Amino acid sequence: MQADASVPGLSYNAIQTGLRHEAQTRGLNILSDTGAGITIQLVRGLMSFAPAEGGVTVTVQATTPEWLQFLKERLVDRLEQSAPQVVQDVRWSGEDQAGQHPPNFRLARIVEISAAGPAFLRVRAQAHDLSSFQDDAIHFRLLLPGNTAGPVVWPTLAANGAVRWPKGDKVLHRPIYTVRSVDRQHGIFDFDIFLHDGGRVTEWVRRAAPGEQFGLIGPSGGGIPETNRIFAFADETAFPALARILDTLPPETTGQVALLAQDGDRCGYPIQAPPGVSLIWHRRDYGVSLADLALAADPVSTGHFLWFACEKSDVLRIRAAYKARRGDASQSYIAAYWSQS
């Protein structure tokens, strides 16, 4: 799929120079680079820039409407940071979708809620067309309305392709969750919620009932790493994502997984791993640091894929250390799932 946009006021030479710099510093993959245009390979598709009268022409290409929308949003986000004076003038080829829901938006309804260990609830839900929810992106944004009266306002598209989110008393809560399992044929998917007092999603799921409707935007985020050697480190917030990954990795996979929970293995969350991957549970009240464990494991020199997800301060430590040790970015997933601040 493809969409084109003319963006006035941009310098092609400046864009070309900037992309070349990113290719050197961040490993960006440039597929072609001439005076007539430059094309970059992104995780979700291709983005091309070509000189045009008074500005540049941008072309985005992707395999699904969801990923095409993702690339449009990525361009608009970058323009808002680097050239905010032109961002409102972006217009895309094809049907004018302004005012419509984004292609990656869906309404879902709860089918069932069940326990997944003492500290988790599993939500089984149904939604239309889950064909894009594959192993390359296993997350989504859960969209929950506030407690105000009146109809819910869901996101729509602006004329420049950006998502227009409701504001004021109609603002949506939109945390990220993991698709724990998906039945694309019947439009059924599961996701697990870590229960903690005071959490908005915790309050919602505790009172929710089958038939209740909610919104979602996705898929998004990282997917199943292509590896058969893994070192993984996670606290409760990342257990569902890690469990999905371990279920999907090749049976010959080897490695080690460190799991941090308030009560250690008494957490009871169902996690299984291939026979060659050891699961080691740690108790939070014993003062264990996932960052210390990951640094001691040294995935860079041992050639393991590093999967690390927990609180932000530990994540920042690991990102800095992994970069200092010249770790390969394609062989790691390092993400903050929550923050103490």
C-alpha positions as CSV (number, residue, x, y, z in Angstrom):
1,M,0.0,0.0,0.0
2,Q,1.2,3.5,-0.7
3,A,0.4,7.1,0.1
4,D,2.0,10.3,-1.2
5,A,2.1,13.9,0.3
6,S,3.5,17.2,-0.9
7,V,5.1,19.1,2.0
8,P,5.9,22.7,1.2
9,G,8.7,24.6,2.8
10,L,11.1,21.7,3.4
11,S,14.6,21.5,1.9
12,Y,15.4,18.2,0.2
13,N,19.1,18.8,0.7
14,A,18.6,19.2,4.4
15,I,16.5,16.0,4.7
16,Q,19.1,14.1,2.7
17,T,21.9,15.3,4.9
18,G,19.9,14.5,8.1
19,L,19.1,11.0,6.9
20,R,22.7,10.3,6.0
21,H,23.7,11.4,9.5
22,E,21.1,9.1,11.1
23,A,22.3,6.2,8.9
24,Q,25.8,6.6,10.3
25,T,24.8,7.2,14.0
26,R,21.8,5.0,14.4
27,G,22.2,2.3,11.8
28,L,19.4,3.6,9.6
29,N,19.1,1.5,6.4
30,I,19.1,3.7,3.2
31,L,18.0,1.7,0.2
32,S,18.7,4.4,-2.4
33,D,20.3,7.9,-2.3
34,T,20.5,10.2,-5.3
35,G,19.8,13.8,-6.2
36,A,16.3,12.6,-7.4
37,G,15.3,11.0,-4.1
38,I,16.2,9.1,-1.0
39,T,14.5,6.0,0.4
40,I,14.9,4.6,3.9
41,Q,13.9,1.2,5.3
42,L,11.9,1.4,8.5
43,V,10.6,-1.4,10.7
44,R,7.1,-1.1,9.3
45,G,7.7,-0.1,5.7
46,L,9.5,2.4,3.4
47,M,9.6,6.2,3.4
48,S,10.9,8.1,0.4
49,F,11.7,11.8,-0.1
50,A,12.1,13.6,-3.4
51,P,12.6,17.2,-4.3
52,A,9.6,19.1,-5.6
53,E,8.8,22.7,-6.4
54,G,8.7,24.7,-3.2
55,G,9.3,21.7,-1.0
56,V,9.5,17.9,-1.1
57,T,7.3,14.9,-2.0
58,V,7.0,12.1,0.6
59,T,6.0,8.6,-0.2
60,V,5.2,5.9,2.4
61,Q,4.7,2.2,1.6
62,A,3.5,-0.5,3.9
63,T,1.8,-3.9,3.8
64,T,-1.3,-3.0,5.7
65,P,-3.5,0.0,6.3
66,E,-2.5,0.0,10.0
67,W,1.2,0.2,9.2
68,L,0.6,2.8,6.5
69,Q,-1.1,4.9,9.1
70,F,1.8,4.3,11.5
71,L,4.2,5.7,8.9
72,K,2.1,8.8,8.3
73,E,1.9,9.5,12.0
74,R,5.7,9.0,12.3
75,L,6.3,11.6,9.6
76,V,3.9,14.1,11.2
77,D,5.5,13.5,14.6
78,R,9.0,14.3,13.2
79,L,7.7,17.4,11.4
80,E,6.1,18.7,14.6
81,Q,9.6,18.5,16.3
82,S,11.7,19.8,13.4
83,A,9.4,21.9,11.2
84,P,6.2,22.7,13.1
85,Q,5.4,25.6,10.7
86,V,4.6,23.1,7.9
87,V,3.0,20.2,9.7
88,Q,-0.6,21.4,9.3
89,D,-0.1,21.7,5.5
90,V,0.6,18.0,4.9
91,R,-2.1,16.3,2.8
92,W,-2.1,12.7,1.7
93,S,-3.1,11.2,-1.6
94,G,-6.2,9.0,-1.8
95,E,-9.5,9.3,0.0
96,D,-9.8,12.2,2.5
97,Q,-10.0,10.4,5.8
98,A,-10.2,13.5,8.0
99,G,-12.8,12.9,10.7
100,Q,-12.8,9.2,10.3
101,H,-11.5,6.7,12.9
102,P,-7.8,5.7,12.3
103,P,-7.4,2.4,10.4
104,N,-5.8,0.9,13.4
105,F,-8.7,1.7,15.7
106,R,-11.2,-0.9,16.8
107,L,-14.0,-1.3,19.2
108,A,-13.9,-4.5,21.3
109,R,-16.2,-6.1,23.8
110,I,-15.4,-8.2,26.8
111,V,-16.3,-11.9,26.5
112,E,-14.9,-13.2,29.8
113,I,-12.7,-12.1,32.7
114,S,-10.8,-14.7,34.7
115,A,-7.9,-15.0,37.1
116,A,-4.3,-15.5,35.8
117,G,-2.6,-16.0,39.1
118,P,-3.3,-14.1,42.4
119,A,-2.1,-10.7,41.0
120,F,-3.5,-10.8,37.4
121,L,-6.8,-10.8,35.6
122,R,-7.2,-12.1,32.1
123,V,-9.6,-10.3,29.8
124,R,-10.9,-12.2,26.8
125,A,-12.3,-9.9,24.2
126,Q,-13.7,-9.9,20.7
127,A,-13.0,-7.4,17.9
128,H,-13.5,-7.1,14.2
129,D,-10.5,-8.1,11.9
130,L,-7.5,-9.0,14.0
131,S,-5.5,-10.1,10.9
132,S,-2.8,-7.5,11.5
133,F,-2.1,-8.8,15.0
134,Q,0.9,-11.0,14.1
135,D,4.1,-11.9,16.0
136,D,6.0,-8.8,14.7
137,A,4.0,-6.5,17.0
138,I,2.3,-7.9,20.1
139,H,1.2,-4.7,21.9
140,F,-1.8,-2.3,21.6
141,R,-3.2,0.8,23.3
142,L,-6.2,0.1,25.6
143,L,-8.6,3.0,25.3
144,L,-10.8,3.7,28.3
145,P,-13.1,6.7,28.6
146,G,-13.3,8.8,31.8
147,N,-16.1,8.8,34.3
148,T,-18.1,11.6,32.6
149,A,-21.7,11.3,31.4
150,G,-22.6,11.3,27.8
151,P,-21.4,9.4,24.7
152,V,-17.7,8.4,24.5
153,V,-15.6,10.3,21.9
154,W,-13.1,8.0,20.2
155,P,-10.0,9.2,18.2
156,T,-10.3,10.5,14.6
157,L,-7.9,11.5,11.9
158,A,-6.8,15.1,11.2
159,A,-6.4,16.3,7.7
160,N,-2.6,15.8,7.9
161,G,-3.0,12.2,8.9
162,A,-2.3,12.7,12.6
163,V,-4.5,11.1,15.2
164,R,-6.8,13.6,16.9
165,W,-7.4,12.6,20.5
166,P,-10.4,13.8,22.5
167,K,-9.6,16.4,25.2
168,G,-11.0,17.9,28.3
169,D,-13.6,15.8,30.1
170,K,-13.6,13.3,27.1
171,V,-9.9,12.5,27.4
172,L,-9.1,8.8,27.1
173,H,-6.8,6.7,29.3
174,R,-4.6,4.9,26.8
175,P,-2.0,2.6,28.4
176,I,-0.1,-0.1,26.4
177,Y,-0.9,-3.8,26.9
178,T,0.2,-7.1,25.3
179,V,-1.9,-9.4,23.2
180,R,-1.3,-12.6,25.3
181,S,-2.9,-14.8,22.6
182,V,-5.1,-14.2,19.5
183,D,-7.6,-16.3,17.5
184,R,-7.7,-14.3,14.3
185,Q,-10.3,-16.6,12.7
186,H,-12.9,-15.8,15.4
187,G,-11.7,-12.3,16.3
188,I,-10.8,-13.3,19.9
189,F,-7.8,-12.1,21.9
190,D,-6.6,-12.2,25.5
191,F,-4.7,-9.7,27.5
192,D,-3.6,-9.8,31.1
193,I,-3.8,-7.0,33.6
194,F,-1.4,-6.7,36.6
195,L,-3.5,-5.6,39.6
196,H,-2.3,-2.8,41.8
197,D,-4.4,-0.6,44.0
198,G,-5.1,2.8,42.7
199,G,-4.4,1.9,39.1
200,R,-7.1,3.1,36.7
201,V,-7.1,-0.1,34.6
202,T,-7.2,-2.1,37.8
203,E,-10.3,-0.2,38.9
204,W,-11.9,-0.7,35.4
205,V,-11.3,-4.4,35.1
206,R,-12.5,-5.1,38.7
207,R,-15.9,-3.7,37.9
208,A,-16.1,-4.7,34.2
209,A,-18.5,-7.4,33.0
210,P,-19.0,-9.4,29.8
211,G,-20.5,-7.4,27.0
212,E,-18.8,-4.1,28.1
213,Q,-17.2,-2.2,25.2
214,F,-13.8,-0.6,25.0
215,G,-11.5,0.8,22.4
216,L,-8.1,-0.2,21.2
217,I,-5.4,1.1,18.8
218,G,-2.9,-1.4,17.4
219,P,-1.0,-3.4,16.8
220,S,2.2,-1.6,17.9
221,G,5.5,-1.9,19.6
222,G,8.0,-4.8,19.5
223,G,7.4,-8.4,18.6
224,I,8.9,-11.8,19.0
225,P,12.7,-11.6,18.7
226,E,14.2,-13.8,16.0
227,T,16.7,-15.7,18.1
228,N,17.3,-19.1,19.8
229,R,19.5,-17.6,22.5
230,I,18.0,-15.2,25.0
231,F,18.6,-13.5,28.3
232,A,15.4,-11.9,29.6
233,F,14.7,-9.8,32.6
234,A,11.2,-8.7,33.6
235,D,9.0,-7.5,36.5
236,E,5.3,-8.1,36.8
237,T,4.3,-5.4,34.3
238,A,6.3,-7.2,31.6
239,F,5.3,-10.8,32.5
240,P,2.5,-11.0,29.8
241,A,4.8,-9.8,27.0
242,L,7.6,-12.2,28.1
243,A,5.2,-15.1,28.4
244,R,4.0,-14.5,24.9
245,I,7.5,-14.5,23.6
246,L,8.6,-17.6,25.5
247,D,5.6,-19.4,24.1
248,T,6.6,-18.6,20.6
249,L,10.4,-19.0,20.6
250,P,11.8,-22.1,18.9
251,P,11.9,-25.2,21.1
252,E,15.7,-25.4,20.8
253,T,16.1,-22.0,22.4
254,T,18.6,-21.7,25.3
255,G,19.2,-19.0,27.8
256,Q,18.0,-17.6,31.1
257,V,15.0,-15.6,32.4
258,A,15.0,-13.5,35.6
259,L,11.6,-12.7,37.0
260,L,11.1,-10.1,39.7
261,A,7.9,-10.2,41.7
262,Q,6.8,-9.0,45.2
263,D,6.4,-12.7,46.3
264,G,8.7,-14.3,43.9
265,D,7.3,-17.5,42.4
266,R,4.3,-17.3,44.6
267,C,3.1,-14.6,42.2
268,G,1.5,-17.5,40.3
269,Y,1.5,-15.9,36.9
270,P,1.6,-18.7,34.2
271,I,5.0,-18.6,32.4
272,Q,6.5,-21.5,30.6
273,A,9.8,-21.6,28.7
274,P,11.5,-23.9,26.2
275,P,13.4,-26.8,28.0
276,G,16.8,-25.1,27.4
277,V,15.7,-21.8,29.1
278,S,15.9,-21.6,32.9
279,L,13.3,-19.5,34.8
280,I,14.7,-17.9,38.0
281,W,12.3,-16.1,40.3
282,H,13.4,-13.2,42.6
283,R,11.6,-11.4,45.4
284,R,11.4,-7.7,45.3
285,D,11.6,-7.3,49.0
286,Y,15.1,-9.0,48.9
287,G,16.5,-5.9,47.2
288,V,17.2,-7.6,43.9
289,S,18.0,-5.3,40.9
290,L,17.2,-6.6,37.4
291,A,19.8,-4.2,36.0
292,D,22.5,-5.7,38.2
293,L,21.5,-9.2,37.1
294,A,21.5,-8.2,33.4
295,L,24.9,-6.6,33.6
296,A,26.4,-9.7,35.3
297,A,24.9,-11.9,32.6
298,D,26.7,-9.8,29.9
299,P,24.6,-10.6,26.9
300,V,26.9,-8.7,24.5
301,S,29.9,-10.9,24.9
302,T,27.9,-14.1,25.2
303,G,25.9,-13.5,22.0
304,H,22.5,-13.7,23.6
305,F,19.5,-11.5,22.6
306,L,18.8,-9.2,25.5
307,W,15.1,-8.7,26.4
308,F,14.8,-6.2,29.3
309,A,11.5,-4.6,30.5
310,C,10.7,-3.2,33.9
311,E,10.9,0.2,35.8
312,K,12.4,3.2,34.0
313,S,15.5,3.8,36.2
314,D,16.8,0.2,35.7
315,V,16.0,0.5,32.0
316,L,18.1,3.7,31.7
317,R,21.0,2.0,33.3
318,I,20.9,-1.0,31.0
319,R,20.5,1.2,27.8
320,A,23.6,3.2,28.8
321,A,25.6,0.0,29.6
322,Y,24.5,-1.8,26.5
323,K,25.6,1.1,24.3
324,A,28.9,1.5,26.2
325,R,29.6,-2.2,25.6
326,R,28.8,-1.7,21.9
327,G,25.8,-4.0,21.9
328,D,23.9,-4.5,18.6
329,A,20.6,-2.7,18.8
330,S,19.0,-5.4,16.6
331,Q,19.9,-7.9,19.3
332,S,18.1,-6.2,22.1
333,Y,14.7,-5.0,23.4
334,I,15.1,-2.6,26.3
335,A,11.9,-0.8,27.3
336,A,10.4,1.0,30.4
337,Y,7.0,-0.4,31.3
338,W,6.4,2.0,34.2
339,S,8.1,4.7,36.2
340,Q,8.4,5.5,39.9
341,S,8.5,9.3,39.2
